[in-house]
Amino acid sequence: MKKNVLPTCLSLLAMVSTSVQASGQLPGGDQTPHQTPQRPRITGVSHACFYTGDMARTAAFFTDYLGYEIAGDGLSIPACTIIKFNDRQFIELFPDPENRRNNAMHYCLETDDTEAWRRYLLARGYDVPKEPLSPGRTGNLNFFVPVPGGVTFEIMQYLPGGMIAATNGKYLPAGRVTDRLGHVGFMVDDMDKVNPFYTEVIGLRETWRGGMRPDIVQWVHMKLPDSPNTVEYMLYDSPPSQGARGVMNHICLLVSDVDEAQRILSTRTLPEGCRNAGIQLGADNLRQINLYTHEGIRVELVEDHYVNGVPAPSSTGRPLKMAANN
Ligand SMILES: [Fe+2]
């Protein structure tokens, strides 16, 4: 985990390191041995964030080709461009002129009680803020947790007076290809390292695993506890190139009809250097279109139902993982 992947635009809070020690220790405040906090809710995928070496070109992929709009009203600033999919889900783009961060990303899940999450994680020994949170730049409550073996994870609660709420109904043009962010996929170098956090602490539940070969698991779908949204572990066993990072760290936009989505896109000009890989059938038995920005950031357009209504069976293969000395 590299600490330099942190954004600066959405948080007043410094990134915290995680001491992953099952502690049983009690948090501060009014907790007692009989009041260890219960797990708060995770109500959806909020957003994913990518670095780009050319903000204008990357933003144009989302606006001119996919039909979205850069959010105004102070949400987007030079250090952070925000593009909404709907009133609760969006993407953040951070400038990295020399593109030294290889599109590295973090992602964020939404809750209705960030402060409860802070207390809950503190009670389990995680090194999260010790004091109650204050609203960040956008007027919402959030904090970050770097996950060993995975990417940085953020929890956010939209406040009624925050800037996200203030743009409700705005920056949502009729021509956008879809209004649903279904999942984010992120690099995981060893699922055995991240699972204790994501399953036991966050409450994710595995629903499917598979890969391009039946004997190898490359992708693992994890459902959020209080939402139909998922996250996707993208497993690997060797240091990935920038291109591979762009394939693994990705977002999934859900569509009801992938043929119709492709027809809409065919009426628009694919920006120079970007790619539309056409309609394919995924190993999970969902039809999809893989799109790539000129820097290789991947956006999946995935149909929201299985071909013939039948999900593909989960793989019994071996999950990829990085060797301990890599
Ligand atoms: Fe995916």
Boltz pocket constraint, residues with backbone or C-beta under 6 A from the ligand:
constraints:
  - pocket:
      binder: B
      contacts: [[A, 183], [A, 184], [A, 185], [A, 232], [A, 250], [A, 251], [A, 252], [A, 300]]
      max_distance: 6.0
